[in-house]
Amino acid sequence: MVEIFKTNIAHVDVANAIIEQLQHHFPQGKINFDLEDCDRILRIENQHIEPMAVIKVVSDNNYYCEILE
């Protein structure tokens, strides 16, 4: 399963810190950002993804995150 999120994260260091936090929730997941995309994409590939958990991790770091439809 792949889930794609729109964020407002613009810096690689912030993206890396959030990836590290998300790895705790999805240890087997493949997680990456595309910060050059206009939607600053966060992509997670895992057998099971809890979108609200992803949004909470990002928003707890004071950044915006929503599922990209």
mmCIF file as gemmi writes it, N, C-alpha and C atoms, coordinates in Angstrom:
data_model
loop_
_atom_site.group_PDB
_atom_site.id
_atom_site.type_symbol
_atom_site.label_atom_id
_atom_site.label_alt_id
_atom_site.label_comp_id
_atom_site.label_asym_id
_atom_site.label_entity_id
_atom_site.label_seq_id
_atom_site.pdbx_PDB_ins_code
_atom_site.Cartn_x
_atom_site.Cartn_y
_atom_site.Cartn_z
_atom_site.occupancy
_atom_site.B_iso_or_equiv
_atom_site.pdbx_formal_charge
_atom_site.auth_seq_id
_atom_site.auth_asym_id
_atom_site.pdbx_PDB_model_num
ATOM 1 N N . MET Axp A 1 ? 0.849 -1.172 0 1 0 ? 1 A 1
ATOM 2 C CA . MET Axp A 1 ? 0 0 0 1 0 ? 1 A 1
ATOM 3 C C . MET Axp A 1 ? 0.896 1.236 0 1 0 ? 1 A 1
ATOM 4 N N . VAL Axp A 2 ? 0.494 2.251 -0.757 1 0 ? 2 A 1
ATOM 5 C CA . VAL Axp A 2 ? 1.216 3.522 -0.808 1 0 ? 2 A 1
ATOM 6 C C . VAL Axp A 2 ? 0.232 4.633 -0.476 1 0 ? 2 A 1
ATOM 7 N N . GLU Axp A 3 ? 0.666 5.537 0.385 1 0 ? 3 A 1
ATOM 8 C CA . GLU Axp A 3 ? -0.151 6.705 0.724 1 0 ? 3 A 1
ATOM 9 C C . GLU Axp A 3 ? 0.704 7.936 0.466 1 0 ? 3 A 1
ATOM 10 N N . ILE Axp A 4 ? 0.101 8.96 -0.122 1 0 ? 4 A 1
ATOM 11 C CA . ILE Axp A 4 ? 0.816 10.188 -0.468 1 0 ? 4 A 1
ATOM 12 C C . ILE Axp A 4 ? 0.149 11.355 0.249 1 0 ? 4 A 1
ATOM 13 N N . PHE Axp A 5 ? 0.997 12.192 0.843 1 0 ? 5 A 1
ATOM 14 C CA . PHE Axp A 5 ? 0.521 13.325 1.628 1 0 ? 5 A 1
ATOM 15 C C . PHE Axp A 5 ? 1.11 14.619 1.079 1 0 ? 5 A 1
ATOM 16 N N . LYS Axp A 6 ? 0.334 15.672 1.167 1 0 ? 6 A 1
ATOM 17 C CA . LYS Axp A 6 ? 0.772 17.024 0.846 1 0 ? 6 A 1
ATOM 18 C C . LYS Axp A 6 ? 1.239 17.663 2.145 1 0 ? 6 A 1
ATOM 19 N N . THR Axp A 7 ? 2.412 18.311 2.125 1 0 ? 7 A 1
ATOM 20 C CA . THR Axp A 7 ? 2.931 18.962 3.327 1 0 ? 7 A 1
ATOM 21 C C . THR Axp A 7 ? 3.403 20.38 2.979 1 0 ? 7 A 1
ATOM 22 N N . ASN Axp A 8 ? 3.836 21.089 4.002 1 0 ? 8 A 1
ATOM 23 C CA . ASN Axp A 8 ? 4.473 22.391 3.789 1 0 ? 8 A 1
ATOM 24 C C . ASN Axp A 8 ? 5.927 22.364 4.265 1 0 ? 8 A 1
ATOM 25 N N . ILE Axp A 9 ? 6.505 21.185 4.291 1 0 ? 9 A 1
ATOM 26 C CA . ILE Axp A 9 ? 7.899 21.027 4.73 1 0 ? 9 A 1
ATOM 27 C C . ILE Axp A 9 ? 8.82 21.401 3.579 1 0 ? 9 A 1
ATOM 28 N N . ALA Axp A 10 ? 9.754 22.324 3.832 1 0 ? 10 A 1
ATOM 29 C CA . ALA Axp A 10 ? 10.6 22.839 2.761 1 0 ? 10 A 1
ATOM 30 C C . ALA Axp A 10 ? 12.078 22.509 2.935 1 0 ? 10 A 1
ATOM 31 N N . HIS Axp A 11 ? 12.469 22.038 4.106 1 0 ? 11 A 1
ATOM 32 C CA . HIS Axp A 11 ? 13.894 21.836 4.371 1 0 ? 11 A 1
ATOM 33 C C . HIS Axp A 11 ? 14.213 20.358 4.587 1 0 ? 11 A 1
ATOM 34 N N . VAL Axp A 12 ? 15.328 19.939 4.022 1 0 ? 12 A 1
ATOM 35 C CA . VAL Axp A 12 ? 15.743 18.538 4.086 1 0 ? 12 A 1
ATOM 36 C C . VAL Axp A 12 ? 15.953 18.082 5.52 1 0 ? 12 A 1
ATOM 37 N N . ASP Axp A 13 ? 16.528 18.937 6.367 1 0 ? 13 A 1
ATOM 38 C CA . ASP Axp A 13 ? 16.784 18.531 7.753 1 0 ? 13 A 1
ATOM 39 C C . ASP Axp A 13 ? 15.487 18.258 8.512 1 0 ? 13 A 1
ATOM 40 N N . VAL Axp A 14 ? 14.457 19.046 8.25 1 0 ? 14 A 1
ATOM 41 C CA . VAL Axp A 14 ? 13.152 18.816 8.877 1 0 ? 14 A 1
ATOM 42 C C . VAL Axp A 14 ? 12.55 17.521 8.334 1 0 ? 14 A 1
ATOM 43 N N . ALA Axp A 15 ? 12.618 17.336 7.027 1 0 ? 15 A 1
ATOM 44 C CA . ALA Axp A 15 ? 12.083 16.121 6.406 1 0 ? 15 A 1
ATOM 45 C C . ALA Axp A 15 ? 12.758 14.883 6.986 1 0 ? 15 A 1
ATOM 46 N N . ASN Axp A 16 ? 14.068 14.932 7.147 1 0 ? 16 A 1
ATOM 47 C CA . ASN Axp A 16 ? 14.797 13.783 7.702 1 0 ? 16 A 1
ATOM 48 C C . ASN Axp A 16 ? 14.386 13.497 9.145 1 0 ? 16 A 1
ATOM 49 N N . ALA Axp A 17 ? 14.172 14.544 9.924 1 0 ? 17 A 1
ATOM 50 C CA . ALA Axp A 17 ? 13.755 14.358 11.313 1 0 ? 17 A 1
ATOM 51 C C . ALA Axp A 17 ? 12.361 13.727 11.377 1 0 ? 17 A 1
ATOM 52 N N . ILE Axp A 18 ? 11.481 14.132 10.49 1 0 ? 18 A 1
ATOM 53 C CA . ILE Axp A 18 ? 10.133 13.57 10.477 1 0 ? 18 A 1
ATOM 54 C C . ILE Axp A 18 ? 10.157 12.131 9.971 1 0 ? 18 A 1
ATOM 55 N N . ILE Axp A 19 ? 10.99 11.846 8.986 1 0 ? 19 A 1
ATOM 56 C CA . ILE Axp A 19 ? 11.141 10.457 8.521 1 0 ? 19 A 1
ATOM 57 C C . ILE Axp A 19 ? 11.586 9.575 9.678 1 0 ? 19 A 1
ATOM 58 N N . GLU Axp A 20 ? 12.525 10.049 10.455 1 0 ? 20 A 1
ATOM 59 C CA . GLU Axp A 20 ? 13.015 9.281 11.604 1 0 ? 20 A 1
ATOM 60 C C . GLU Axp A 20 ? 11.879 8.996 12.589 1 0 ? 20 A 1
ATOM 61 N N . GLN Axp A 21 ? 11.043 9.985 12.847 1 0 ? 21 A 1
ATOM 62 C CA . GLN Axp A 21 ? 9.912 9.785 13.756 1 0 ? 21 A 1
ATOM 63 C C . GLN Axp A 21 ? 8.9 8.802 13.166 1 0 ? 21 A 1
ATOM 64 N N . LEU Axp A 22 ? 8.637 8.924 11.872 1 0 ? 22 A 1
ATOM 65 C CA . LEU Axp A 22 ? 7.671 8.035 11.222 1 0 ? 22 A 1
ATOM 66 C C . LEU Axp A 22 ? 8.171 6.593 11.163 1 0 ? 22 A 1
ATOM 67 N N . GLN Axp A 23 ? 9.48 6.408 11.124 1 0 ? 23 A 1
ATOM 68 C CA . GLN Axp A 23 ? 10.042 5.058 11.108 1 0 ? 23 A 1
ATOM 69 C C . GLN Axp A 23 ? 9.681 4.299 12.38 1 0 ? 23 A 1
ATOM 70 N N . HIS Axp A 24 ? 9.466 5.004 13.48 1 0 ? 24 A 1
ATOM 71 C CA . HIS Axp A 24 ? 9.048 4.348 14.722 1 0 ? 24 A 1
ATOM 72 C C . HIS Axp A 24 ? 7.633 3.77 14.585 1 0 ? 24 A 1
ATOM 73 N N . HIS Axp A 25 ? 6.778 4.452 13.817 1 0 ? 25 A 1
ATOM 74 C CA . HIS Axp A 25 ? 5.405 3.985 13.605 1 0 ? 25 A 1
ATOM 75 C C . HIS Axp A 25 ? 5.322 2.921 12.514 1 0 ? 25 A 1
ATOM 76 N N . PHE Axp A 26 ? 6.197 3.036 11.52 1 0 ? 26 A 1
ATOM 77 C CA . PHE Axp A 26 ? 6.195 2.136 10.365 1 0 ? 26 A 1
ATOM 78 C C . PHE Axp A 26 ? 7.609 1.613 10.127 1 0 ? 26 A 1
ATOM 79 N N . PRO Axp A 27 ? 8.121 0.746 11.013 1 0 ? 27 A 1
ATOM 80 C CA . PRO Axp A 27 ? 9.525 0.315 10.923 1 0 ? 27 A 1
ATOM 81 C C . PRO Axp A 27 ? 9.889 -0.413 9.627 1 0 ? 27 A 1
ATOM 82 N N . GLN Axp A 28 ? 8.941 -1.042 8.986 1 0 ? 28 A 1
ATOM 83 C CA . GLN Axp A 28 ? 9.216 -1.746 7.734 1 0 ? 28 A 1
ATOM 84 C C . GLN Axp A 28 ? 8.906 -0.874 6.509 1 0 ? 28 A 1
ATOM 85 N N . GLY Axp A 29 ? 8.417 0.332 6.751 1 0 ? 29 A 1
ATOM 86 C CA . GLY Axp A 29 ? 7.964 1.188 5.656 1 0 ? 29 A 1
ATOM 87 C C . GLY Axp A 29 ? 9.09 1.874 4.908 1 0 ? 29 A 1
ATOM 88 N N . LYS Axp A 30 ? 8.798 2.191 3.656 1 0 ? 30 A 1
ATOM 89 C CA . LYS Axp A 30 ? 9.675 3.031 2.841 1 0 ? 30 A 1
ATOM 90 C C . LYS Axp A 30 ? 9.064 4.424 2.876 1 0 ? 30 A 1
ATOM 91 N N . ILE Axp A 31 ? 9.815 5.378 3.412 1 0 ? 31 A 1
ATOM 92 C CA . ILE Axp A 31 ? 9.296 6.728 3.622 1 0 ? 31 A 1
ATOM 93 C C . ILE Axp A 31 ? 10.236 7.726 2.966 1 0 ? 31 A 1
ATOM 94 N N . ASN Axp A 32 ? 9.677 8.64 2.171 1 0 ? 32 A 1
ATOM 95 C CA . ASN Axp A 32 ? 10.525 9.674 1.571 1 0 ? 32 A 1
ATOM 96 C C . ASN Axp A 32 ? 9.712 10.92 1.262 1 0 ? 32 A 1
ATOM 97 N N . PHE Axp A 33 ? 10.428 11.992 1.039 1 0 ? 33 A 1
ATOM 98 C CA . PHE Axp A 33 ? 9.841 13.274 0.671 1 0 ? 33 A 1
ATOM 99 C C . PHE Axp A 33 ? 10.298 13.652 -0.726 1 0 ? 33 A 1
ATOM 100 N N . ASP Axp A 34 ? 9.445 14.369 -1.439 1 0 ? 34 A 1
ATOM 101 C CA . ASP Axp A 34 ? 9.821 15.04 -2.674 1 0 ? 34 A 1
ATOM 102 C C . ASP Axp A 34 ? 9.582 16.523 -2.427 1 0 ? 34 A 1
ATOM 103 N N . LEU Axp A 35 ? 10.604 17.193 -1.933 1 0 ? 35 A 1
ATOM 104 C CA . LEU Axp A 35 ? 10.467 18.602 -1.553 1 0 ? 35 A 1
ATOM 105 C C . LEU Axp A 35 ? 10.493 19.532 -2.757 1 0 ? 35 A 1
ATOM 106 N N . GLU Axp A 36 ? 10.866 19.01 -3.928 1 0 ? 36 A 1
ATOM 107 C CA . GLU Axp A 36 ? 10.873 19.842 -5.13 1 0 ? 36 A 1
ATOM 108 C C . GLU Axp A 36 ? 9.509 19.892 -5.797 1 0 ? 36 A 1
ATOM 109 N N . ASP Axp A 37 ? 8.625 18.974 -5.442 1 0 ? 37 A 1
ATOM 110 C CA . ASP Axp A 37 ? 7.255 18.994 -5.94 1 0 ? 37 A 1
ATOM 111 C C . ASP Axp A 37 ? 6.525 20.173 -5.3 1 0 ? 37 A 1
ATOM 112 N N . CYS Axp A 38 ? 5.601 20.779 -6.028 1 0 ? 38 A 1
ATOM 113 C CA . CYS Axp A 38 ? 4.882 21.942 -5.484 1 0 ? 38 A 1
ATOM 114 C C . CYS Axp A 38 ? 4.07 21.59 -4.239 1 0 ? 38 A 1
ATOM 115 N N . ASP Axp A 39 ? 3.707 20.314 -4.064 1 0 ? 39 A 1
ATOM 116 C CA . ASP Axp A 39 ? 2.957 19.879 -2.881 1 0 ? 39 A 1
ATOM 117 C C . ASP Axp A 39 ? 3.864 19.327 -1.786 1 0 ? 39 A 1
ATOM 118 N N . ARG Axp A 40 ? 5.161 19.376 -1.991 1 0 ? 40 A 1
ATOM 119 C CA . ARG Axp A 40 ? 6.146 18.869 -1.014 1 0 ? 40 A 1
ATOM 120 C C . ARG Axp A 40 ? 5.7 17.518 -0.461 1 0 ? 40 A 1
ATOM 121 N N . ILE Axp A 41 ? 5.696 16.574 -1.333 1 0 ? 41 A 1
ATOM 122 C CA . ILE Axp A 41 ? 5.119 15.248 -1.127 1 0 ? 41 A 1
ATOM 123 C C . ILE Axp A 41 ? 5.838 14.435 -0.056 1 0 ? 41 A 1
ATOM 124 N N . LEU Axp A 42 ? 5.052 13.796 0.789 1 0 ? 42 A 1
ATOM 125 C CA . LEU Axp A 42 ? 5.518 12.762 1.71 1 0 ? 42 A 1
ATOM 126 C C . LEU Axp A 42 ? 4.889 11.467 1.224 1 0 ? 42 A 1
ATOM 127 N N . ARG Axp A 43 ? 5.734 10.478 0.914 1 0 ? 43 A 1
ATOM 128 C CA . ARG Axp A 43 ? 5.255 9.202 0.376 1 0 ? 43 A 1
ATOM 129 C C . ARG Axp A 43 ? 5.633 8.09 1.344 1 0 ? 43 A 1
ATOM 130 N N . ILE Axp A 44 ? 4.654 7.27 1.692 1 0 ? 44 A 1
ATOM 131 C CA . ILE Axp A 44 ? 4.892 6.142 2.593 1 0 ? 44 A 1
ATOM 132 C C . ILE Axp A 44 ? 4.39 4.876 1.925 1 0 ? 44 A 1
ATOM 133 N N . GLU Axp A 45 ? 5.255 3.879 1.882 1 0 ? 45 A 1
ATOM 134 C CA . GLU Axp A 45 ? 4.886 2.565 1.361 1 0 ? 45 A 1
ATOM 135 C C . GLU Axp A 45 ? 5.045 1.568 2.496 1 0 ? 45 A 1
ATOM 136 N N . ASN Axp A 46 ? 3.964 0.883 2.827 1 0 ? 46 A 1
ATOM 137 C CA . ASN Axp A 46 ? 3.954 -0.066 3.938 1 0 ? 46 A 1
ATOM 138 C C . ASN Axp A 46 ? 2.746 -0.989 3.763 1 0 ? 46 A 1
ATOM 139 N N . GLN Axp A 47 ? 2.768 -2.132 4.418 1 0 ? 47 A 1
ATOM 140 C CA . GLN Axp A 47 ? 1.626 -3.038 4.327 1 0 ? 47 A 1
ATOM 141 C C . GLN Axp A 47 ? 0.357 -2.402 4.896 1 0 ? 47 A 1
ATOM 142 N N . HIS Axp A 48 ? 0.519 -1.674 5.984 1 0 ? 48 A 1
ATOM 143 C CA . HIS Axp A 48 ? -0.624 -1 6.614 1 0 ? 48 A 1
ATOM 144 C C . HIS Axp A 48 ? -0.198 0.417 6.98 1 0 ? 48 A 1
ATOM 145 N N . ILE Axp A 49 ? -0.989 1.394 6.599 1 0 ? 49 A 1
ATOM 146 C CA . ILE Axp A 49 ? -0.686 2.792 6.891 1 0 ? 49 A 1
ATOM 147 C C . ILE Axp A 49 ? -1.883 3.41 7.607 1 0 ? 49 A 1
ATOM 148 N N . GLU Axp A 50 ? -1.604 4.094 8.69 1 0 ? 50 A 1
ATOM 149 C CA . GLU Axp A 50 ? -2.628 4.826 9.424 1 0 ? 50 A 1
ATOM 150 C C . GLU Axp A 50 ? -2.456 6.314 9.11 1 0 ? 50 A 1
ATOM 151 N N . PRO Axp A 51 ? -3.214 6.836 8.142 1 0 ? 51 A 1
ATOM 152 C CA . PRO Axp A 51 ? -3.036 8.23 7.742 1 0 ? 51 A 1
ATOM 153 C C . PRO Axp A 51 ? -3.124 9.231 8.889 1 0 ? 51 A 1
ATOM 154 N N . MET Axp A 52 ? -4.017 8.993 9.842 1 0 ? 52 A 1
ATOM 155 C CA . MET Axp A 52 ? -4.146 9.946 10.952 1 0 ? 52 A 1
ATOM 156 C C . MET Axp A 52 ? -2.894 9.95 11.831 1 0 ? 52 A 1
ATOM 157 N N . ALA Axp A 53 ? -2.218 8.82 11.945 1 0 ? 53 A 1
ATOM 158 C CA . ALA Axp A 53 ? -0.967 8.765 12.712 1 0 ? 53 A 1
ATOM 159 C C . ALA Axp A 53 ? 0.121 9.573 12 1 0 ? 53 A 1
ATOM 160 N N . VAL Axp A 54 ? 0.155 9.488 10.681 1 0 ? 54 A 1
ATOM 161 C CA . VAL Axp A 54 ? 1.127 10.257 9.896 1 0 ? 54 A 1
ATOM 162 C C . VAL Axp A 54 ? 0.858 11.745 10.059 1 0 ? 54 A 1
ATOM 163 N N . ILE Axp A 55 ? -0.394 12.129 9.897 1 0 ? 55 A 1
ATOM 164 C CA . ILE Axp A 55 ? -0.769 13.54 10.027 1 0 ? 55 A 1
ATOM 165 C C . ILE Axp A 55 ? -0.441 14.055 11.42 1 0 ? 55 A 1
ATOM 166 N N . LYS Axp A 56 ? -0.659 13.255 12.435 1 0 ? 56 A 1
ATOM 167 C CA . LYS Axp A 56 ? -0.362 13.67 13.813 1 0 ? 56 A 1
ATOM 168 C C . LYS Axp A 56 ? 1.128 13.899 14.013 1 0 ? 56 A 1
ATOM 169 N N . VAL Axp A 57 ? 1.966 12.996 13.514 1 0 ? 57 A 1
ATOM 170 C CA . VAL Axp A 57 ? 3.421 13.165 13.661 1 0 ? 57 A 1
ATOM 171 C C . VAL Axp A 57 ? 3.862 14.475 13.009 1 0 ? 57 A 1
ATOM 172 N N . VAL Axp A 58 ? 3.389 14.719 11.8 1 0 ? 58 A 1
ATOM 173 C CA . VAL Axp A 58 ? 3.785 15.942 11.096 1 0 ? 58 A 1
ATOM 174 C C . VAL Axp A 58 ? 3.237 17.178 11.806 1 0 ? 58 A 1
ATOM 175 N N . SER Axp A 59 ? 1.968 17.148 12.175 1 0 ? 59 A 1
ATOM 176 C CA . SER Axp A 59 ? 1.372 18.328 12.825 1 0 ? 59 A 1
ATOM 177 C C . SER Axp A 59 ? 1.949 18.564 14.22 1 0 ? 59 A 1
ATOM 178 N N . ASP Axp A 60 ? 2.359 17.506 14.916 1 0 ? 60 A 1
ATOM 179 C CA . ASP Axp A 60 ? 3.022 17.681 16.217 1 0 ? 60 A 1
ATOM 180 C C . ASP Axp A 60 ? 4.351 18.421 16.084 1 0 ? 60 A 1
ATOM 181 N N . ASN Axp A 61 ? 4.893 18.434 14.876 1 0 ? 61 A 1
ATOM 182 C CA . ASN Axp A 61 ? 6.122 19.18 14.591 1 0 ? 61 A 1
ATOM 183 C C . ASN Axp A 61 ? 5.821 20.554 13.993 1 0 ? 61 A 1
ATOM 184 N N . ASN Axp A 62 ? 4.555 20.962 14.09 1 0 ? 62 A 1
ATOM 185 C CA . ASN Axp A 62 ? 4.095 22.278 13.626 1 0 ? 62 A 1
ATOM 186 C C . ASN Axp A 62 ? 4.175 22.464 12.116 1 0 ? 62 A 1
ATOM 187 N N . TYR Axp A 63 ? 3.897 21.382 11.378 1 0 ? 63 A 1
ATOM 188 C CA . TYR Axp A 63 ? 3.826 21.45 9.925 1 0 ? 63 A 1
ATOM 189 C C . TYR Axp A 63 ? 2.474 20.927 9.468 1 0 ? 63 A 1
ATOM 190 N N . TYR Axp A 64 ? 2.116 21.319 8.262 1 0 ? 64 A 1
ATOM 191 C CA . TYR Axp A 64 ? 0.838 20.948 7.665 1 0 ? 64 A 1
ATOM 192 C C . TYR Axp A 64 ? 0.983 19.608 6.936 1 0 ? 64 A 1
ATOM 193 N N . CYS Axp A 65 ? -0.059 18.785 6.998 1 0 ? 65 A 1
ATOM 194 C CA . CYS Axp A 65 ? -0.051 17.503 6.307 1 0 ? 65 A 1
ATOM 195 C C . CYS Axp A 65 ? -1.503 17.083 6.042 1 0 ? 65 A 1
ATOM 196 N N . GLU Axp A 66 ? -1.759 16.671 4.8 1 0 ? 66 A 1
ATOM 197 C CA . GLU Axp A 66 ? -3.068 16.122 4.451 1 0 ? 66 A 1
ATOM 198 C C . GLU Axp A 66 ? -2.877 15.059 3.38 1 0 ? 66 A 1
ATOM 199 N N . ILE Axp A 67 ? -3.81 14.13 3.302 1 0 ? 67 A 1
ATOM 200 C CA . ILE Axp A 67 ? -3.759 13.107 2.265 1 0 ? 67 A 1
ATOM 201 C C . ILE Axp A 67 ? -3.961 13.78 0.921 1 0 ? 67 A 1
ATOM 202 N N . LEU Axp A 68 ? -3.12 13.441 -0.029 1 0 ? 68 A 1
ATOM 203 C CA . LEU Axp A 68 ? -3.25 13.989 -1.371 1 0 ? 68 A 1
ATOM 204 C C . LEU Axp A 68 ? -4.178 13.083 -2.165 1 0 ? 68 A 1
ATOM 205 N N . GLU Axp A 69 ? -5.254 13.652 -2.622 1 0 ? 69 A 1
ATOM 206 C CA . GLU Axp A 69 ? -6.263 12.88 -3.365 1 0 ? 69 A 1
ATOM 207 C C . GLU Axp A 69 ? -5.91 12.829 -4.833 1 0 ? 69 A 1
